[in-house]
Amino acid sequence: MANLRIANRYAEALLTAAEELHIVKKVSDDLTGIQRIIKESHDFQRFLKSPVIKKDKKQEVFKATFGPSVQPLTLQFLSLLVEKEREDALPDVIESFFRLQDELLGIVHVSIKSAAELSQQQTMELIQRFEAYSKKKVQIDLSLDKQLIGGFIARIGDTVFDGSVKQQLELLRKRFAEELVV
């Protein structure tokens, strides 16, 4: 929990600085590349978490690895994380940055699991409905769930919309059970 609070603070600071310099998109691209490297390299993950490696060595590695290809602000930010001994929070900071950026741009992510592949028309209809519901621009993440009999389950943040056949059958079963009791 404390690490998330720290990550949010650093992400807010980076986003604010990037906004002031009008380079939010460029910094976002930098962070996407850094995030990819973190996910793909277990050695880099261990490097970030290692308390044995000295600050100046970590800063040298950041400068050699990212210096020529990222914005100066991004490199300064990485250096600040090392200076404050928070480089282990970098993956969480990146996630927080993207979440804050989406909030700034009015974007909401919707995760949809469906029993079968959705057509383009069905996908567009779902996007329109969720945009009307959330009053924000929707980015959709589709996946197949073979355990669903039919229909779909959508998640926006903590809210779940269960339109699966299994859920509909369960509701029907409850309704019948209530009618039999009365």
C-alpha positions, 0 to 999 in steps of 0.5 A: 500500500505504501509503495502504491502511494509512493508510486502515485506521488512520483507518477503525478510529479512526472506527469505534471512536469511532462505537461508543463513541457508539453511532452506527455506523449514522448514521456509516455512512449519512453515509459512504454519502452522502459516498461517493456524492458522491465517485463522482459528482463529478469536481470533488469528487475533484479538490478532495480531491486538490488540494494548492493549496487551503488547509486552512482553505478545505477545512474550510470546504467540508466544513462548508458541504457536509456540516455540516448533514446529517452527525453531528458526529463525521463532520464532526470526522473530515473536519476531522481528515483535512484537518488531517493532510493526508490528505483525498485518502485519504477514498475509501479510508478510507470503503471500509475503514470499511465493510469493518471494519463488516462484519467487526464485524457478521459479514458476508461479501460473496459475488460471484456471476457466473452464466450465467443469471438465478438464481431466488429459490430458487437464490439462497436456497440459495446464501446458505445454503450460503455462510453454512454455509461461512463461518459468517457472514451473507452479502450476495450480489452477483449479476451475469450473465456471458454468457461462461459456458456455464452454472453460476456462479462465486462469490468470497468474498475471495480464494477462488473457487468455480468451478461453471461448465460450462466448468470442469466440462468442463475437469476432465473433459478432464483426467481423460480425459487422465490415464486415457489416459496410464495 
